[in-house]
Amino acid sequence: MSTRDQNLCKTTVFQVNSSEVLRMIKVKFFKLIFSKAFNATDHPFKMATFPQYEFPQAKKRYADIATILQLEGRTQNEKIQNLIEEIESLKRILDIPDTLEKIIGSSKKDEYFAAIPHMAEMAFDDQCTAANPRYPLIADLEKIYSDAWYGPPKKIQD
């Protein structure tokens, strides 16, 4: 790398607001956790029209991850619960907020909840929604947004 390129990189790095980058990483991680939790069921009440999976496998895959990480548990649910607890612990260590309220601020609560019906409808109409193994209803999406404000469910559902 030339000296000019090195100087350009240094200048660019110093222009980036590190707290803003950290906030963006935290939000991405937060979204990832919530989007995966919705599909973690062996008994979806409504499958996508053309599912690309032979049958729901999310719980087995999460239990497999827990096994690889050497987390305890006799059943899939116990392993997944321990995986969730481990992720929550990692989030605390990395100072990743567990609610949108902590990211956005409680002063925006009314504005956020007023926007939920529109956000849920937009998410429902998004072309990527049909690719989910579990096809959500608008009410499901509204619950996901509400849970994102208050925090993720701490226990997995059967």
C-alpha positions as CSV (number, residue, x, y, z in Angstrom):
1,M,0.0,0.0,0.0
2,S,1.4,3.4,-0.9
3,T,2.0,6.1,1.6
4,R,-0.8,8.1,0.0
5,D,-3.2,5.2,0.4
6,Q,-2.1,4.7,4.0
7,N,-2.7,8.4,4.8
8,L,-6.1,8.2,3.1
9,C,-7.0,5.2,5.2
10,K,-5.9,6.9,8.5
11,T,-7.9,10.0,7.6
12,T,-11.0,8.0,6.8
13,V,-10.7,6.0,10.0
14,F,-10.5,9.2,12.1
15,Q,-13.5,10.7,10.3
16,V,-15.7,7.8,11.4
17,N,-17.5,8.4,14.6
18,S,-16.7,5.2,16.6
19,S,-19.7,5.5,18.8
20,E,-22.0,5.6,15.8
21,V,-20.3,2.6,14.3
22,L,-20.7,0.7,17.6
23,R,-24.4,1.7,17.7
24,M,-24.9,0.4,14.2
25,I,-23.3,-2.9,15.1
26,K,-25.4,-3.2,18.2
27,V,-28.6,-2.5,16.2
28,K,-27.6,-5.1,13.5
29,F,-26.9,-7.7,16.2
30,F,-30.2,-6.9,17.9
31,K,-32.1,-7.3,14.6
32,L,-30.4,-10.6,14.0
33,I,-31.4,-12.1,17.3
34,F,-35.0,-11.0,17.0
35,S,-35.4,-12.2,13.4
36,K,-34.0,-15.7,14.2
37,A,-36.1,-16.1,17.3
38,F,-39.4,-15.8,15.4
39,N,-38.5,-18.8,13.2
40,A,-37.3,-21.0,16.1
41,T,-40.3,-23.4,16.2
42,D,-40.9,-26.9,15.1
43,H,-44.6,-26.3,14.7
44,P,-45.3,-23.1,12.7
45,F,-48.9,-22.3,12.5
46,K,-48.5,-21.1,9.0
47,M,-45.8,-22.0,6.5
48,A,-44.7,-20.0,3.5
49,T,-46.5,-20.9,0.3
50,F,-43.5,-22.6,-1.2
51,P,-41.2,-23.5,1.7
52,Q,-37.7,-24.3,0.7
53,Y,-37.4,-26.6,3.7
54,E,-38.6,-30.2,4.0
55,F,-39.8,-29.4,7.5
56,P,-38.9,-26.9,10.2
57,Q,-35.4,-27.4,11.5
58,A,-34.7,-24.2,13.4
59,K,-34.9,-25.7,16.9
60,K,-32.6,-28.6,15.9
61,R,-30.1,-26.2,14.4
62,Y,-30.0,-24.0,17.5
63,A,-29.6,-27.1,19.7
64,D,-26.7,-28.2,17.5
65,I,-25.1,-24.8,17.9
66,A,-25.5,-25.2,21.7
67,T,-23.9,-28.6,21.5
68,I,-20.9,-27.3,19.5
69,L,-20.5,-24.6,22.1
70,Q,-20.5,-27.3,24.7
71,L,-23.5,-25.8,26.5
72,E,-25.4,-28.2,28.9
73,G,-28.9,-29.5,28.3
74,R,-30.7,-32.9,27.9
75,T,-33.4,-31.7,25.6
76,Q,-33.5,-29.4,22.6
77,N,-35.4,-26.8,24.6
78,E,-32.8,-26.9,27.5
79,K,-29.9,-26.5,25.0
80,I,-31.6,-23.6,23.2
81,Q,-32.5,-21.9,26.6
82,N,-28.8,-22.2,27.6
83,L,-27.8,-20.8,24.2
84,I,-30.1,-17.8,24.7
85,E,-28.7,-17.2,28.1
86,E,-25.1,-17.4,26.7
87,I,-26.0,-14.8,24.0
88,E,-27.7,-12.6,26.6
89,S,-24.5,-12.8,28.7
90,L,-22.4,-11.9,25.6
91,K,-24.7,-8.9,24.9
92,R,-24.1,-7.7,28.4
93,I,-20.3,-8.1,28.2
94,L,-20.4,-6.2,24.8
95,D,-22.8,-3.6,26.3
96,I,-25.4,-4.3,23.6
97,P,-28.8,-3.0,24.7
98,D,-31.5,-5.7,25.0
99,T,-34.4,-3.3,24.1
100,L,-35.0,-0.7,21.4
101,E,-36.1,1.6,24.3
102,K,-32.5,1.6,25.5
103,I,-31.3,2.4,21.9
104,I,-33.9,4.9,20.9
105,G,-34.8,6.4,24.3
106,S,-38.1,6.3,26.2
107,S,-39.1,9.7,25.0
108,K,-39.8,8.2,21.6
109,K,-42.1,5.4,22.9
110,D,-45.4,7.0,21.7
111,E,-44.0,7.7,18.3
112,Y,-42.5,4.2,18.0
113,F,-45.8,2.4,19.0
114,A,-47.8,4.7,16.7
115,A,-45.6,3.6,13.8
116,I,-45.8,-0.1,14.5
117,P,-48.9,-0.8,12.4
118,H,-47.3,0.9,9.4
119,M,-43.9,-0.8,9.9
120,A,-45.7,-4.2,10.3
121,E,-47.6,-3.7,7.1
122,M,-44.4,-2.6,5.2
123,A,-42.6,-5.7,6.6
124,F,-45.5,-8.0,5.5
125,D,-45.4,-6.5,2.0
126,D,-41.6,-6.8,1.7
127,Q,-40.7,-9.4,-0.9
128,C,-38.2,-11.1,1.5
129,T,-40.9,-12.0,4.0
130,A,-42.2,-14.8,1.8
131,A,-38.7,-16.4,2.0
132,N,-39.0,-17.0,5.8
133,P,-39.6,-20.6,6.8
134,R,-42.5,-19.4,8.9
135,Y,-44.7,-16.9,7.1
136,P,-45.8,-14.2,9.6
137,L,-49.1,-12.6,9.9
138,I,-49.3,-8.8,10.4
139,A,-50.2,-9.4,14.0
140,D,-47.0,-11.5,14.4
141,L,-44.9,-8.7,13.0
142,E,-46.5,-6.1,15.3
143,K,-45.7,-8.4,18.3
144,I,-42.1,-8.6,17.1
145,Y,-41.9,-4.8,17.0
146,S,-43.5,-4.6,20.4
147,D,-41.1,-7.2,21.9
148,A,-38.2,-5.3,20.4
149,W,-39.2,-2.3,22.5
150,Y,-39.7,-4.2,25.7
151,G,-37.0,-6.9,25.2
152,P,-36.8,-10.3,23.8
153,P,-38.7,-13.2,25.4
154,K,-36.4,-14.8,28.0
155,K,-37.9,-18.3,27.6
156,I,-38.4,-20.3,24.4
157,Q,-41.8,-21.4,23.3
158,D,-42.6,-25.1,22.5
